[in-house]
Amino acid sequence: MIPYDWISKWAIYYPDKIAIKEYESNRTLTYSQINNVANFLASKFINDLKLTPSDRVVILAENSLEHIILFSVCQKTGLILVPLNYRLAPREIDYQLLDSNPSLIIIEKKFYEKVYELESFYKTKHKIYIEEIAEIIENEKNTLNKFNPIETFDENHPIFILYTSGTTGTPKGALYTHKMLFWNSINTALRLDITSDDKSISCTPMFHTGGWNVIPTPFLHHGAYFCLTKKFDPDLILQLLEEEKATMFMAVPTMLSFMAQSKEFDKVNLNTVKFFIVGGEPMPLPLIEVWHKKDVPIRQGYGLTEVGPSVTSLHQNDAIRKMGSIGKINFYLKYRIVDERGKDVKTGETGELILKGPTVTTGYWNNQQATNENIKDGWFYTGDLVCEDEEGFLFIVDRKKNMFISGGENVYPAEIERLLYTHPCIEEVAVIGVPDEKWGEVGKAFIKLKEGKSITVEELRNFMEGNLARYKIPKYFEFVNQIPKTETGKIDKKVLLKLHLQSTNQSLK
């Protein structure tokens, strides 16, 4: 399969149809305008900057029309787009720049202060402000620019490198290929009935696979329309769902909880919405019922960066009857539930979910060890423990190792622990996720200090500020004399969670 240039096709079929609107600027682009600008930039990058297929293009910016333009450029050229998380600390951005080794960085001016002192930034050959791309859009969107797509790369060529927090504390760059892009769109459309008449609001950050591949790329593939916002604001999203006559919307439960508490909730008419797509974590029954009373069905699912991300879907008709289920596997995917020996478990028994199909990643950028650990005989080992009931519905039993999800963001304790261990006062540390009414889960750090050393919680927070994204910094800190261990000498995080739950009425700070 030669990767297809989707936008150029829709520029032929629906040239004047608006494909995307950016709410904050009120800018819109039709499919032909996206194609015109993408052709101009593709020519500039390949012919003027001398970039070649497989060169990485980093983008450090909030959600924008420019992201979509660059996506189209990468479909045409084989360049690999690397969207970085602008919420990260400079130290974290530096690691990902060094690892991805881009030939071009496109950065929003407001984030320049995060990178201007980084050697990795200065060693990159080409740098462009995203505001310059915005000027090119205005100048070239109505000019019939032409570019002959490069077809020397195949379907297994990456279109994205998407960084995920590693369980070892080191982020991994998941390779997201043109093949994955196509088949994820097909899987998503088959389960969600996406057509060119659909409309949506997209506010999920585009440094996440969800920000690209749950709504935007399947919608672009099917000639649909979405309104893009830079950030999530519950009042605004409710208003836009009504104004744009959205047919579906993707969110995590925390977002839907905020929206249900909004002053706009009772005012807006959402009669065009077929359903909300919910992922990230299970949605509580009371919250499902709140939205059902609003006549908005809830469609839950499960996914991960390395597969899809659309892996399963729970039909809205089963949202209450099968509450807690992630549904059934999507169309073009195979799955197994296996024990530690790789043998299939019986129905109702718990095992690890493994997946095979055209939406499985080919591996991790510059990390053959992680690739070999996660992909065996073509099967991707998710690390998630699941069980399957008699009707074929899947249920998550435990999270991927010790990861927790805070406000829809994956947080890996090992990354936090690794930083805390660099503090001269700390002898031992363990971080867990604990329940939180606002964010779903937040971090709690149990700390054993070195003999004769002392430090305050405020000093610890100051130490972590600037070295970790704020959502990764634990909300709670507890100083302990000993950290519980299992018989094999490993830290027993289940005991720590029990201790936290037993002391929830006590001061934790």
PyMOL commands that set and color helices and strands:
alter all, ss='L'
color gray80, all
select helices_A, chain A and resi 6-13+31-48+65-77+90-100+109-115+119-122+130-140+178-192+209-213+216-221+234-243+253-260+285-293+316-318+368-374+413-420+457-464+470-472+493-502
alter helices_A, ss='H'
color red, helices_A
select strands_A, chain A and resi 18-22+27-30+56-60+80-83+104-107+126-129+158-164+172-177+199-202+225-228+248-251+275-278+298-304+307-314+325-329+334-338+351-356+375-376+379-388+394-398+404-406+409-411+426-436+440-449+476-479
alter strands_A, ss='S'
color yellow, strands_A
deselect
rebuild
show_as cartoon
